[in-house]
Amino acid sequence: MRFEDVLDDAGGFSRFQFLVLLILCLPRATLPLHFLLHNFISAIPAHRCILQSLGESDGDSWGTEPEQLALRIPRQGDGSLSSCRVYNPPPAFNLSQENHTVPCPQGWIYDQSQFTSTTATEWDLVCDDKQLNQALATYFFLGVMFGAILFGQLSDKFGRKSMLLVALITSTMMGAASAFSTSYIMFAVSRAVCGAALSGLSIIGVVLGIEWTDVKHRTFTGTVMSLSWSVGNMVLALLAYFIRDWRHLMLAVTAPCIAAIILWWWLPESARWLLTNGRVEEAQKYLIQCAKMNGKSEFTSKVDTEVLEKVIVSEVAEKNYSYCDLFRTPQLRRITLCSGLSWFAVAFLYYGISFKVSGFGVSIYLTQFIYGAIEAPAKIVTFFILDWIGRRNGQALFLITTGALIGVNAFIPSDSFALRTCIAVVAKGFSEAAFTTAFLYSAELYPTILRQCGLGYTSCICRLGSSLAPVVMMLEDVWLLLPLLIFAGTGIISGTSVFLLPETLNIGLPENILDVEEGRHRQTTATEMELKRINDQDAEGSVTESAAETSGGK
């Protein structure tokens, strides 16, 4: 007996599953508040050197007349005033005297019309230190990458629910620590640790939701959880618009974690994981809760520990699995390598587009909101596409199309704001469709005994892509089109590699490594579908015969 049979007897997908899904959506919606926060808390506003003779007591401010500033600040090649240098000494009235420029000796003054404060203005991370400001996003995603490995292993060993609580508490504490950071190093470290904890929220929530879902509704579950990310994306734009101080914004995006901790008490542990680890009585308790809430009270009388013990494969409970097992066998090794490449591309493209909220001639808040809004219809369309052409073909389509659109945008003139914005928004939709598919597809590819490790590994590779995206964007200083071409090539190559993966549409979840290597879960599902088809035909035949006898009797 497979777990899917037990879950069907307990109500399949009904009120209990909707409750689990609803609770898991809140921590899921919290993720984009942090993952895309760099766009706002680390934004670099317009700035210039503080002029010594125009100190604060003498009225130096951002609104100083340009003609007066031009006497003290050199112009750049495009005719604009320099943001990083000043004449020293001040130009003499003798125009024949050579003027020397130096980096800002008195520090910088910032335009506060859009941001009251950011990390850039807090620690003067501009000009020569600009890379340190951009590196904050990389540190965060390196933390996310490490957290994927850590929580992937721990949640396979200690359970989904307990590790989810650890991740929630750590996210809350480190989010608050980031808001009250007194130095650049303290902020970078606390954000990295916060990223590690948020990574746990990401992979554990998806797996817990999928493991409580039957075969027919897995696409629905993955899509709904992904839609909560889009809601968080739009909420971030609104929060950032109304909260212009980076410390206050940091606290605002961390607050939902407290509500998620309260709701955690109503979450069940994964019965599938409990059975796989031999904890039959605990699994029975949660399955009975599921059946009662779903209105299947008769299930409680026929499910007992003896029945549930038959669901367990003996080889499962006897060994502790690790990340090394992802590479030991041929089929699992191919899945691990190919899914890792696709996950790298998914994050690389998604954040490459998401971090580019300026340069389109539109407010960065509006661009962020549009990016979030386009994700909702993209995910709804994804729901139907995945059930129509399958996970493999869908993922390949999304990645290749995203890469192609980025490549097209590279050759559109920069002054065509409307066209470039439209193409970027459509590419964002396809990249989000790829992200939605990645979580669902990977959860279906890996067996239960290694599912969390598999998601941990792919999420780790994914965050490597997230970390490199802001670094690659710096290459525009070398050649303006270079970052776009790198993003485009990555999408097309990774999309092609997806065809090496097996299809998982309407296939039961594999429980152990042999299921993956021998395809036993596929054979079982195919046999069940064939039996169902035969039973349906028999039922139709019986109805026809009964109708014929009735006609004959008349």
C-alpha positions as CSV (number, residue, x, y, z in Angstrom):
1,M,0.0,0.0,0.0
2,R,1.2,3.5,-0.9
3,F,0.7,6.6,1.1
4,E,-1.4,8.1,-1.7
5,D,-4.0,5.3,-1.0
6,V,-4.1,6.2,2.7
7,L,-4.4,9.9,1.9
8,D,-7.3,9.3,-0.5
9,D,-9.1,7.3,2.2
10,A,-8.6,10.2,4.6
11,G,-10.4,12.6,2.3
12,G,-7.8,13.3,-0.4
13,F,-7.8,17.0,-0.8
14,S,-10.4,18.8,1.4
15,R,-10.7,21.1,4.4
16,F,-7.7,19.8,6.2
17,Q,-5.4,20.3,3.2
18,F,-6.8,23.8,2.7
19,L,-6.1,24.7,6.3
20,V,-2.5,23.5,5.9
21,L,-2.1,25.4,2.7
22,L,-3.5,28.6,4.2
23,I,-1.2,28.5,7.2
24,L,1.9,27.8,5.0
25,C,1.0,30.7,2.7
26,L,1.9,33.4,5.3
27,P,5.6,32.4,5.8
28,R,5.7,32.0,2.0
29,A,4.4,35.5,1.5
30,T,7.1,36.8,3.9
31,L,9.9,35.6,1.7
32,P,9.8,38.2,-1.1
33,L,9.6,41.0,1.5
34,H,13.2,40.0,2.4
35,F,14.5,38.5,-0.8
36,L,13.8,41.7,-2.8
37,L,14.3,44.1,0.0
38,H,17.8,45.1,-1.3
39,N,16.1,47.2,-4.0
40,F,14.9,49.6,-1.4
41,I,17.0,49.4,1.8
42,S,20.2,49.5,-0.2
43,A,19.2,51.9,-2.9
44,I,21.8,54.6,-3.8
45,P,20.2,58.0,-4.0
46,A,21.7,60.9,-5.9
47,H,24.7,62.3,-4.0
48,R,27.6,64.7,-4.2
49,C,30.5,65.9,-2.0
50,I,29.9,68.2,0.9
51,L,31.6,71.5,0.1
52,Q,33.9,72.8,2.8
53,S,32.9,76.4,2.4
54,L,29.3,75.5,2.3
55,G,29.1,73.5,5.5
56,E,25.8,72.9,7.2
57,S,26.1,76.1,9.3
58,D,26.6,78.0,6.0
59,G,23.5,76.5,4.4
60,D,25.0,73.7,2.2
61,S,22.1,71.5,1.2
62,W,21.0,69.3,-1.7
63,G,19.1,72.2,-3.1
64,T,22.1,74.4,-3.5
65,E,22.0,76.3,-6.9
66,P,23.7,74.3,-9.7
67,E,25.6,77.4,-10.8
68,Q,27.2,77.7,-7.4
69,L,28.0,73.9,-7.3
70,A,29.6,74.1,-10.7
71,L,32.3,76.4,-9.3
72,R,33.4,73.7,-6.8
73,I,32.5,70.3,-8.5
74,P,33.9,69.1,-11.8
75,R,31.7,67.9,-14.6
76,Q,31.7,64.3,-16.0
77,G,31.9,63.3,-19.6
78,D,28.2,63.6,-20.0
79,G,28.1,67.1,-18.6
80,S,26.6,66.2,-15.2
81,L,28.2,67.2,-12.0
82,S,30.5,64.6,-10.4
83,S,29.1,62.6,-7.5
84,C,32.4,61.6,-6.1
85,R,35.0,64.3,-6.6
86,V,35.5,68.0,-5.8
87,Y,38.1,70.7,-6.7
88,N,40.8,71.0,-4.2
89,P,41.9,73.7,-3.7
90,P,38.8,75.6,-4.9
91,P,39.3,77.1,-8.4
92,A,41.1,80.4,-8.5
93,F,39.8,83.4,-10.3
94,N,42.8,83.0,-12.6
95,L,41.4,80.5,-15.1
96,S,44.8,79.7,-16.4
97,Q,45.6,78.0,-13.1
98,E,45.3,74.2,-13.3
99,N,42.5,72.7,-11.2
100,H,43.0,69.5,-9.2
101,T,40.2,67.2,-8.0
102,V,40.1,64.8,-5.1
103,P,37.6,62.3,-3.6
104,C,35.1,63.9,-1.2
105,P,37.2,65.0,1.8
106,Q,34.2,66.0,3.9
107,G,31.9,63.1,3.0
108,W,28.7,63.2,1.0
109,I,25.3,64.9,1.0
110,Y,22.3,62.9,-0.3
111,D,19.1,63.6,-2.1
112,Q,16.4,62.6,0.4
113,S,13.4,63.3,-1.8
114,Q,12.9,59.5,-2.4
115,F,14.7,57.8,0.5
116,T,15.0,59.2,4.0
117,S,17.9,56.8,4.6
118,T,19.4,53.6,3.2
119,T,22.4,51.4,4.0
120,A,24.3,53.5,1.4
121,T,23.6,56.7,3.2
122,E,24.0,55.2,6.6
123,W,27.6,54.1,6.0
124,D,28.5,56.2,2.9
125,L,28.6,53.1,0.6
126,V,29.0,55.2,-2.5
127,C,31.7,56.0,-5.1
128,D,34.8,53.8,-4.3
129,D,32.7,51.8,-1.7
130,K,29.7,51.2,-4.0
131,Q,30.6,47.6,-4.4
132,L,30.3,47.1,-0.6
133,N,26.7,48.2,-0.8
134,Q,25.9,45.8,-3.7
135,A,27.7,43.0,-1.9
136,L,25.1,43.1,0.8
137,A,22.7,41.3,-1.5
138,T,25.4,38.7,-2.2
139,Y,26.0,38.2,1.5
140,F,22.3,37.7,2.0
141,F,21.9,35.1,-0.7
142,L,25.1,33.3,0.4
143,G,23.3,32.9,3.7
144,V,20.2,31.6,1.9
145,M,22.5,29.1,0.1
146,F,24.0,27.8,3.3
147,G,20.6,27.7,4.9
148,A,19.2,25.5,2.1
149,I,21.9,22.9,2.8
150,L,21.5,23.1,6.6
151,F,17.7,23.0,6.8
152,G,17.4,20.4,4.0
153,Q,19.5,18.0,6.1
154,L,17.9,18.9,9.4
155,S,14.3,18.7,8.3
156,D,14.9,15.2,6.8
157,K,16.4,14.2,10.1
158,F,14.2,16.0,12.7
159,G,11.0,16.6,10.8
160,R,9.4,19.4,8.8
161,K,7.4,21.1,11.6
162,S,10.1,21.5,14.2
163,M,12.6,22.9,11.8
164,L,10.0,25.3,10.4
165,L,9.6,26.7,13.9
166,V,13.4,27.1,14.2
167,A,13.5,28.9,10.9
168,L,10.7,31.3,11.9
169,I,12.2,32.2,15.3
170,T,15.6,32.7,13.7
171,S,14.2,34.9,10.9
172,T,12.4,37.1,13.4
173,M,15.4,37.6,15.7
174,M,17.9,38.2,12.9
175,G,15.5,40.6,11.1
176,A,15.2,42.6,14.2
177,A,19.0,42.5,14.7
178,S,19.5,43.8,11.1
179,A,17.2,46.7,11.8
180,F,19.2,47.7,14.9
181,S,22.6,47.2,13.4
182,T,25.2,49.7,14.4
183,S,27.8,48.8,11.8
184,Y,28.2,47.5,8.3
185,I,29.7,44.2,9.5
186,M,26.9,43.6,12.0
187,F,24.3,44.3,9.3
188,A,25.9,42.0,6.8
189,V,26.2,39.1,9.3
190,S,22.7,39.4,10.6
191,R,21.3,39.6,7.1
192,A,23.2,36.5,6.1
193,V,22.0,34.5,9.1
194,C,18.4,35.8,8.4
195,G,18.8,34.6,4.8
196,A,19.8,31.1,6.0
197,A,16.7,31.0,8.2
198,L,14.4,32.3,5.4
199,S,15.8,29.6,3.2
200,G,14.5,27.0,5.7
201,L,11.0,28.6,5.4
202,S,11.2,28.4,1.7
203,I,12.0,24.7,1.2
204,I,10.3,23.3,4.3
205,G,7.0,25.0,3.6
206,V,6.8,23.7,0.0
207,V,7.7,20.2,0.9
208,L,5.2,20.1,3.9
209,G,2.4,21.3,1.6
210,I,3.2,18.9,-1.2
211,E,3.5,15.9,1.2
212,W,-0.1,16.5,2.5
213,T,-1.5,16.7,-1.1
214,D,-2.8,13.9,-3.3
215,V,-1.5,13.4,-6.8
216,K,-4.4,15.2,-8.6
217,H,-4.0,18.5,-6.6
218,R,-0.2,18.9,-6.4
219,T,-0.1,21.4,-9.2
220,F,-2.9,23.4,-7.4
221,T,-1.0,23.3,-4.2
222,G,2.3,24.5,-5.7
223,T,0.5,27.2,-7.7
224,V,-1.4,28.6,-4.6
225,M,1.7,28.7,-2.5
226,S,3.6,30.4,-5.3
227,L,0.8,33.0,-5.6
228,S,1.4,34.0,-2.0
229,W,4.9,35.0,-3.1
230,S,3.4,37.3,-5.7
231,V,1.2,38.9,-3.0
232,G,4.2,39.5,-0.9
233,N,6.0,41.0,-3.9
234,M,3.2,43.6,-4.3
235,V,3.0,44.2,-0.6
236,L,6.8,45.0,-0.6
237,A,6.2,47.7,-3.2
238,L,3.5,49.3,-1.0
239,L,5.5,49.1,2.2
240,A,8.6,50.6,0.6
241,Y,6.5,53.4,-0.9
242,F,5.1,54.4,2.5
243,I,8.2,53.6,4.7
244,R,11.3,55.4,3.3
245,D,13.6,54.7,6.3
246,W,15.5,51.5,5.9
247,R,15.4,50.5,9.6
248,H,11.7,51.0,9.9
249,L,11.2,49.1,6.6
250,M,13.3,46.3,7.9
251,L,11.1,45.9,11.0
252,A,7.9,46.1,8.9
253,V,8.9,43.2,6.6
254,T,10.0,41.1,9.7
255,A,6.7,41.5,11.6
256,P,4.7,38.9,9.6
257,C,7.1,36.2,11.0
258,I,5.6,36.7,14.4
259,A,2.1,36.0,13.1
260,A,3.5,32.9,11.3
261,I,4.9,31.6,14.6
262,I,1.5,31.9,16.2
263,L,-0.2,30.0,13.3
264,W,2.6,27.3,13.5
265,W,0.8,25.6,16.4
266,W,-2.0,24.5,14.1
267,L,0.3,22.9,11.6
268,P,0.6,19.1,11.4
269,E,3.8,17.2,10.9
270,S,4.2,15.4,7.6
271,A,2.5,12.0,8.0
272,R,4.4,10.8,5.0
273,W,7.7,11.7,6.7
274,L,6.6,10.2,10.0
275,L,5.8,6.9,8.3
276,T,9.0,6.9,6.4
277,N,10.9,7.2,9.7
278,G,8.9,4.5,11.5
279,R,6.9,6.9,13.8
280,V,3.6,5.1,13.0
281,E,1.6,6.2,16.0
282,E,2.3,9.9,15.4
283,A,1.4,9.5,11.8
284,Q,-1.9,7.8,12.8
285,K,-2.8,10.7,15.0
286,Y,-2.4,13.3,12.2
287,L,-4.1,11.1,9.7
288,I,-7.1,10.7,12.0
289,Q,-7.2,14.5,12.5
290,C,-7.1,14.9,8.7
291,A,-10.0,12.3,8.2
292,K,-12.2,13.9,10.9
293,M,-11.8,17.4,9.5
294,N,-12.4,16.1,6.0
295,G,-15.6,14.3,7.1
296,K,-14.3,10.8,6.7
297,S,-15.1,9.5,10.2
298,E,-15.2,5.9,8.9
299,F,-11.5,6.2,8.2
300,T,-10.7,6.3,11.9
301,S,-12.1,2.8,12.5
302,K,-10.2,1.0,9.8
303,V,-6.8,2.7,10.0
304,D,-4.5,1.3,12.7
305,T,-0.8,0.9,13.2
306,E,-0.8,-2.5,11.4
307,V,-2.3,-1.0,8.3
308,L,0.1,2.0,8.4
309,E,3.1,-0.3,8.9
310,K,2.5,-1.8,5.5
311,V,3.1,1.6,4.0
312,I,6.7,1.7,5.3
313,V,9.5,0.2,3.2
314,S,11.9,-1.6,5.5
315,E,15.0,-0.2,3.8
316,V,13.9,3.3,4.6
317,A,13.9,3.3,8.4
318,E,17.2,1.5,8.7
319,K,19.5,4.1,7.2
320,N,20.3,7.7,7.6
321,Y,20.5,9.5,4.3
322,S,22.6,12.5,3.3
323,Y,23.4,14.7,0.4
324,C,26.0,12.2,-0.9
325,D,23.1,9.8,-1.7
326,L,21.8,12.3,-4.3
327,F,24.9,11.3,-6.4
328,R,25.3,7.6,-5.7
329,T,22.9,6.1,-8.3
330,P,22.6,6.8,-12.0
331,Q,19.0,8.1,-12.3
332,L,19.2,10.1,-9.1
333,R,22.5,11.6,-10.2
334,R,21.1,12.7,-13.5
335,I,18.1,14.3,-11.8
336,T,20.4,16.0,-9.3
337,L,22.7,17.5,-11.9
338,C,20.1,18.6,-14.4
339,S,17.7,20.0,-11.8
340,G,20.6,21.9,-10.2
341,L,21.4,23.6,-13.5
342,S,17.8,24.5,-14.1
343,W,17.4,25.9,-10.5
344,F,20.6,28.0,-11.0
345,A,19.1,29.5,-14.1
346,V,15.7,30.1,-12.6
347,A,17.1,32.2,-9.7
348,F,19.8,33.8,-11.9
349,L,17.2,35.1,-14.4
350,Y,14.5,35.9,-11.8
351,Y,16.7,38.1,-9.7
352,G,18.6,39.5,-12.7
353,I,15.2,40.9,-13.8
354,S,13.9,41.7,-10.3
355,F,17.0,43.8,-9.2
356,K,16.7,45.9,-12.4
357,V,13.8,48.1,-11.2
358,S,15.3,51.3,-12.5
359,G,16.3,52.4,-16.0
360,F,12.8,52.0,-17.5
361,G,11.6,55.5,-17.0
362,V,9.1,54.4,-14.4
363,S,9.1,54.8,-10.6
364,I,10.9,51.9,-8.9
365,Y,7.9,51.4,-6.6
366,L,5.6,51.1,-9.6
367,T,8.0,48.8,-11.4
368,Q,8.2,46.6,-8.3
369,F,4.4,46.5,-8.1
370,I,4.0,45.7,-11.8
371,Y,6.6,42.9,-11.5
372,G,4.6,41.4,-8.6
373,A,1.2,41.9,-10.3
374,I,2.4,40.2,-13.6
375,E,3.3,37.1,-11.6
376,A,-0.3,36.3,-10.5
377,P,-1.7,35.8,-14.0
378,A,1.6,34.1,-15.0
379,K,1.1,31.5,-12.2
380,I,-2.5,30.9,-13.0
381,V,-1.6,30.2,-16.7
382,T,1.2,28.0,-15.4
383,F,-1.3,25.9,-13.5
384,F,-3.1,25.0,-16.7
385,I,0.1,24.7,-18.8
386,L,1.7,22.2,-16.4
387,D,-1.4,20.0,-16.4
388,W,-1.5,20.2,-20.2
389,I,2.0,19.8,-21.5
390,G,3.6,18.5,-18.2
391,R,6.3,19.7,-15.9
392,R,9.3,19.0,-18.1
393,N,8.1,20.6,-21.3
394,G,6.6,23.5,-19.2
395,Q,9.9,24.2,-17.4
396,A,11.9,24.1,-20.7
397,L,9.4,26.5,-22.3
398,F,9.6,29.0,-19.5
399,L,13.4,29.1,-19.2
400,I,14.1,29.3,-23.0
401,T,11.4,32.0,-23.5
402,T,12.8,34.1,-20.5
403,G,16.3,33.9,-22.0
404,A,15.1,34.8,-25.4
405,L,13.1,37.9,-24.2
406,I,16.1,39.2,-22.2
407,G,18.2,38.7,-25.3
408,V,15.7,40.7,-27.4
409,N,15.6,43.5,-24.8
410,A,19.4,43.8,-25.0
411,F,19.2,45.2,-28.6
412,I,16.2,47.6,-28.1
413,P,17.3,51.3,-27.8
414,S,17.5,52.5,-24.2
415,D,15.2,55.5,-24.9
416,S,12.3,53.1,-25.9
417,F,11.1,53.0,-22.3
418,A,7.6,51.6,-23.0
419,L,8.8,48.8,-25.2
420,R,11.7,47.8,-22.9
421,T,9.4,47.8,-19.9
422,C,6.8,45.7,-21.5
423,I,9.3,43.0,-22.6
424,A,10.9,43.1,-19.2
425,V,7.5,42.6,-17.5
426,V,6.7,39.6,-19.8
427,A,10.1,38.1,-19.2
428,K,9.5,38.5,-15.4
429,G,6.2,36.6,-15.8
430,F,7.9,33.7,-17.6
431,S,10.8,33.7,-15.0
432,E,8.2,33.5,-12.2
433,A,6.5,30.6,-14.1
434,A,9.8,28.8,-14.1
435,F,10.2,29.4,-10.4
436,T,6.8,28.1,-9.7
437,T,7.4,25.0,-11.7
438,A,10.9,24.4,-10.2
439,F,9.5,23.9,-6.6
440,L,6.7,21.6,-7.7
441,Y,8.8,19.6,-10.2
442,S,11.7,19.1,-7.8
443,A,9.4,18.0,-5.0
444,E,8.0,15.3,-7.3
445,L,11.4,14.2,-8.7
446,Y,13.1,13.3,-5.4
447,P,12.0,10.4,-3.1
448,T,10.5,11.0,0.3
449,I,13.7,9.8,2.1
450,L,15.7,12.4,0.2
451,R,13.1,15.0,-0.7
452,Q,14.2,17.6,1.7
453,C,17.9,17.0,0.9
454,G,17.0,17.3,-2.8
455,L,15.2,20.6,-2.2
456,G,18.0,21.8,0.0
457,Y,20.6,21.0,-2.7
458,T,18.6,22.6,-5.5
459,S,17.8,25.6,-3.3
460,C,21.5,26.0,-2.5
461,I,22.4,26.0,-6.3
462,C,19.4,28.4,-6.8
463,R,20.8,30.9,-4.3
464,L,24.2,30.7,-5.9
465,G,22.4,32.0,-9.0
466,S,20.7,34.7,-6.8
467,S,24.1,35.7,-5.4
468,L,25.8,36.0,-8.8
469,A,23.0,38.0,-10.4
470,P,23.9,41.3,-8.7
471,V,27.6,40.7,-9.4
472,V,27.0,40.0,-13.1
473,M,25.0,43.2,-13.3
474,M,28.1,45.1,-12.4
475,L,29.6,43.9,-15.7
476,E,27.7,46.6,-17.5
477,D,30.6,48.9,-16.6
478,V,32.7,46.7,-18.9
479,W,30.1,46.4,-21.7
480,L,26.5,47.6,-21.4
481,L,25.1,44.5,-23.1
482,L,27.3,41.9,-21.4
483,P,25.0,41.1,-18.4
484,L,21.9,40.8,-20.6
485,L,23.7,38.4,-23.0
486,I,24.9,36.3,-20.1
487,F,21.4,36.1,-18.7
488,A,19.9,35.2,-22.1
489,G,22.4,32.5,-22.8
490,T,22.0,30.9,-19.3
491,G,18.2,30.7,-19.8
492,I,18.4,29.0,-23.2
493,I,21.1,26.5,-22.3
494,S,19.5,25.5,-19.0
495,G,16.0,25.2,-20.6
496,T,17.4,22.8,-23.1
497,S,19.0,20.6,-20.4
498,V,15.5,20.2,-18.7
499,F,14.6,17.7,-21.5
500,L,17.0,15.2,-19.8
501,L,14.7,14.9,-16.8
502,P,11.8,12.5,-16.5
503,E,8.1,13.7,-16.6
504,T,6.2,13.6,-13.3
505,L,2.7,14.6,-14.4
506,N,0.0,12.4,-12.7
507,I,2.8,10.2,-11.2
508,G,2.8,9.2,-7.6
509,L,5.6,10.5,-5.4
510,P,8.6,8.2,-5.1
511,E,9.2,7.0,-1.5
512,N,12.8,5.6,-1.8
513,I,15.8,5.4,-4.1
514,L,14.6,2.2,-5.7
515,D,11.4,3.9,-6.7
516,V,13.5,6.4,-8.7
517,E,16.0,3.9,-10.2
518,E,13.5,1.2,-11.1
519,G,10.5,3.5,-11.7
520,R,8.3,1.4,-9.3
521,H,6.1,4.4,-8.4
522,R,5.5,5.0,-12.1
523,Q,4.5,1.4,-12.7
524,T,2.2,1.4,-9.7
525,T,0.5,4.6,-10.9
526,A,0.1,3.3,-14.4
527,T,-1.4,0.0,-13.1
528,E,-3.8,1.9,-10.9
529,M,-4.9,4.2,-13.8
530,E,-5.4,1.1,-16.0
531,L,-7.5,-0.6,-13.4
532,K,-9.5,2.5,-12.9
533,R,-10.1,2.7,-16.7
534,I,-11.2,-1.0,-16.8
535,N,-13.5,-0.5,-13.8
536,D,-15.1,2.6,-15.5
537,Q,-15.6,0.6,-18.7
538,D,-17.2,-2.3,-16.7
539,A,-19.4,0.2,-14.9
540,E,-20.5,1.7,-18.2
541,G,-21.1,-1.8,-19.7
542,S,-23.3,-2.7,-16.7
543,V,-25.4,0.4,-17.1
544,T,-25.8,-0.3,-20.8
545,E,-26.9,-3.9,-20.2
546,S,-29.4,-2.8,-17.5
547,A,-30.9,-0.2,-19.9
548,A,-31.2,-2.8,-22.6
549,E,-32.9,-5.3,-20.3
550,T,-35.3,-2.6,-19.2
551,S,-36.1,-1.7,-22.8
552,G,-36.7,-5.4,-23.6
553,G,-39.0,-5.8,-20.6
554,K,-41.1,-2.9,-21.9
